[in-house]
Amino acid sequence: MAAPRPDPERTRRIVGGVLYGIVMLLGLAALAFFFLVLPLGDPDPEGEYVSMGIGALCALPMLFLYIWIPRLIDRYDPEPWWALALVLGWGAIAACGIACTINTGVEVGADAIGGKDFGEVMGACISAPIVEEGMKGIAVFGVFYFLKREFDGVVDGVIYATFVALGFAATENIIYYSNAVKADPEGSALAATFVLRGILAPWGHPLYTSMTGIGFGIARETNKTWLKWLAPIGGYCAAMFLHSTWNTASTISGFLFILMLPLWFIFVAAFLGILIWLVIRKGKIIRMHLQDEVLLGTITREELELVCSPWSGMRATFGYGGSAGRRFVRTVTRLGLSKWHTGRAMKGSKRTVSADWIVPLRQEIAERRMDVARALGRAVAQPQAWVAPGPGAPQAQQQQQQWPQQQQGYYPPQGWGGR
């Protein structure tokens, strides 16, 4: 049985969980005030609730559609569903509730000082980029600091940023759709708002917050202390700039379609291009740190190709034991990433918990392979460590020893309990 993975960060994770719960409660209280309490003071509270219900029906289905796109693109080492659910919930509840409270206060104060137009500009172009990107960025920082083992580098930063931003955008869209319903009961305003926010601009928030995610990803990958601090700050500044650019353009133009459509194309192309390039880079990193595991006899060459395939999850599902194969792929991928973290830490003469996971992960890989064999109902090929040829060995024997053939696998007996 594989040795249990070390968990020296248990206290840190508990503290993070407590802080997460506290801020989520604050955000939930703010949303309850705006969505449930505030409408009671309206002359038509029932109409308010109906309009918000219509807004939710327009916003939530699009959220469930869009969250699958980053999951499909992140083919290597997909992030755990529970971590993605945590940041998605943070964006939808904590970030949106607190940001809505602050932005409303800023807009009301600026309105009292300089009039309605001044209040709108201060709220949309100044306060929103600063507060909203700050609240969403806290979720990325939370995973970066409190869930270090689930945050490997730049790709993970972008994926977590995308999920928190999609959660934020969904709740925000409920408010915009609700206002559109109240402004025009006939539905034309709602249709226009849905096209702009639900179809044309859903990737605006993910793009903005991805800049913060890239910053924390760089901080995770680098050994330079100054860059660990500067990269997240720079990413946050870039997020605020992009967010302010979009809001300012839409405010000045009155959402002029001919201006916003080209800007939308630029944002979407930039977001998808960054994400695809980073995922390809991550795949190359994993392959580079797993190649020596073939010679060590941890995995076979065929398993290396399976794990490094962009379609590894699908191939494992349909040709390598289904869920057991997917767990095998995730374990091997985690080994490659742990070696990557360890190598970076050694270059900086620093300590990393990833170094303590390497041996347990190698042991776990063997057990995962047994699970695959049991799921397939047949033997699977076993890896063989490379053996240096003897000084007097014939050339053919030397070649066979340098490039060993896979040993015939074995199938665990019925009733074998696995892990």
Disulfide bonds with the S-S distance in Angstrom:
none
